[in-house]
Amino acid sequence: MIEAQGLTKRYGPKTAVDSVDFMVRPGMVTGFLGPNGAGKSTTMRMIVGLDRPSAGTVTVNGSHYAEHAAPLREVGVLLDAKAVHTGRTAENHLRAMAATHGIGRSRVREVIGMTGLDPVARKRVGGFSLGMGQRLGIAAALLGDPATLILDEPVNGLDPEGVRWVRTLVRALAAEGRTVLLSSHLMSEMSQTADHIIVLGRGKVVADAPVADIIAMAGAATVRVRSTDPEALSAALSSPAVTVTRAEDGALLVTGSSAPDIGETAARHSLVLHELTPVSGSLEDAYLSLTQDEVEYRSAGQNIAEGANR
Ligand SMILES: Nc1ncnc2c1ncn2[C@@H]1O[C@H](COP(=O)(O)OP(=O)(O)OP(=O)(O)O)[C@@H](O)[C@H]1O
């Protein structure tokens, strides 16, 4: 369990994290989202004592990170996969870390196996690809078999097999009852991996809810319907609460009514349906709508496009 209360970090005049309160619960994967510069890494650094809060507190399992006698056994952290002594082999890097906590060589071999690093364990980390570096960072986070894992962009640089491996791994770790906090900019990946989402925008919590609720917040669900007589169906569905639009392929997109209600209306009017599909919004749509006013760094291309539309 990670608990932040009034957590604040100022860098001179800049407030990177602005009095945030949140709880990251065990037994589930919590996704940490936000535009560039929203304060995710700063928050994660404060959780593990690498940055000192300007105000407020954050605890892991009830204590500040530094107060834990053996932090590696309490919290596994992947913050910057490149922050590794590049002259060492992967195995020696992990052994050196393990030695500081009395963790044996068998556990080092175990995490090397778990993270698919066997073929490169005796190679110098300096020659590692981004993906291998990520795997080594995850191996280091797992070393102490911790109850809490904090992974900043763990899938960055991984190939599709690696991305799937991280997803399976973190889901399994959460299923074992561990607390997992995970940041990523890949929304489709996050929607498949996380149970709960915390969204930061300009240092503040913009949303903190289960994934399904975050998606629902973004707007009304749509139902895609195809009928042999779309005009008649459209007329039958007509009501002030219902909006019906026509998709390019001729299907009707209905908001304001559920799939069962649409099906029943069609049956009452003896209309034949060829499709009746609830279409839920994506996490990406929800995220973009939640953070549209929170983006600190907007690309020039986007500004130009917006200017052209004015
Ligand atoms: N050491 C520092 N000194 C001054 N400003 C900093 C420092 N570290 C972070 N910041 C600022 O604090 C804000 C939050 O940065 P942070 O790296 O936590 O964001 P983030 O959400 O992790 O972004 P990204 O998605 O780009 O990794 C940014 O405006 C950043 O420029």
The ligand as an SDF file (V2000), in Angstrom:
LIG
                    3D

 31 33  0  0  0  0  0  0  0  0999 V2000
   15.3030   18.4510  -10.7670 N   0  0  0  0  0  0  0  0  0  0  0  0
   14.3950   19.2920  -11.2640 C   0  0  0  0  0  0  0  0  0  0  0  0
   14.5910   20.6250  -11.2690 N   0  0  0  0  0  0  0  0  0  0  0  0
   13.6650   21.4780  -11.7640 C   0  0  0  0  0  0  0  0  0  0  0  0
   12.4830   21.0870  -12.3020 N   0  0  0  0  0  0  0  0  0  0  0  0
   12.2250   19.7730  -12.3250 C   0  0  0  0  0  0  0  0  0  0  0  0
   13.1630   18.8010  -11.8170 C   0  0  0  0  0  0  0  0  0  0  0  0
   12.6090   17.5710  -11.9810 N   0  0  0  0  0  0  0  0  0  0  0  0
   11.4000   17.7430  -12.5710 C   0  0  0  0  0  0  0  0  0  0  0  0
   11.1820   19.0710  -12.7770 N   0  0  0  0  0  0  0  0  0  0  0  0
    9.9680   19.6600  -13.3710 C   0  0  0  0  0  0  0  0  0  0  0  0
    8.8600   19.1610  -12.6600 O   0  0  0  0  0  0  0  0  0  0  0  0
    7.7890   18.8660  -13.5520 C   0  0  0  0  0  0  0  0  0  0  0  0
    7.3790   17.4090  -13.4020 C   0  0  0  0  0  0  0  0  0  0  0  0
    8.3740   16.5650  -13.9570 O   0  0  0  0  0  0  0  0  0  0  0  0
    8.2800   14.9800  -13.9630 P   0  0  0  0  0  0  0  0  0  0  0  0
    9.5510   14.4760  -14.5770 O   0  0  0  0  0  0  0  0  0  0  0  0
    7.9320   14.4970  -12.6130 O   0  0  0  0  0  0  0  0  0  0  0  0
    7.0610   14.7230  -14.9420 O   0  0  0  0  0  0  0  0  0  0  0  0
    6.5610   13.3630  -15.5860 P   0  0  0  0  0  0  0  0  0  0  0  0
    5.0870   13.3470  -15.4010 O   0  0  0  0  0  0  0  0  0  0  0  0
    7.3380   12.2260  -15.0590 O   0  0  0  0  0  0  0  0  0  0  0  0
    6.8940   13.5990  -17.1090 O   0  0  0  0  0  0  0  0  0  0  0  0
    7.3540   12.5590  -18.2760 P   0  0  0  0  0  0  0  0  0  0  0  0
    6.1100   11.8880  -18.7310 O   0  0  0  0  0  0  0  0  0  0  0  0
    7.9020   13.4860  -19.3120 O   0  0  0  0  0  0  0  0  0  0  0  0
    8.3720   11.6360  -17.6880 O   0  0  0  0  0  0  0  0  0  0  0  0
    8.2620   19.2260  -14.9510 C   0  0  0  0  0  0  0  0  0  0  0  0
    7.8080   20.5240  -15.2680 O   0  0  0  0  0  0  0  0  0  0  0  0
    9.7720   19.2170  -14.8150 C   0  0  0  0  0  0  0  0  0  0  0  0
   10.3530   20.1140  -15.7170 O   0  0  0  0  0  0  0  0  0  0  0  0
  1  2  1  0
  2  3  1  0
  2  7  2  0
  3  4  2  0
  4  5  1  0
  5  6  2  0
  6  7  1  0
  6 10  1  0
  7  8  1  0
  8  9  2  0
  9 10  1  0
 10 11  1  0
 11 12  1  0
 11 30  1  0
 12 13  1  0
 13 14  1  0
 13 28  1  0
 14 15  1  0
 15 16  1  0
 16 17  2  0
 16 18  1  0
 16 19  1  0
 19 20  1  0
 20 21  2  0
 20 22  1  0
 20 23  1  0
 23 24  1  0
 24 25  2  0
 24 26  1  0
 24 27  1  0
 28 29  1  0
 28 30  1  0
 30 31  1  0
M  END
$$$$
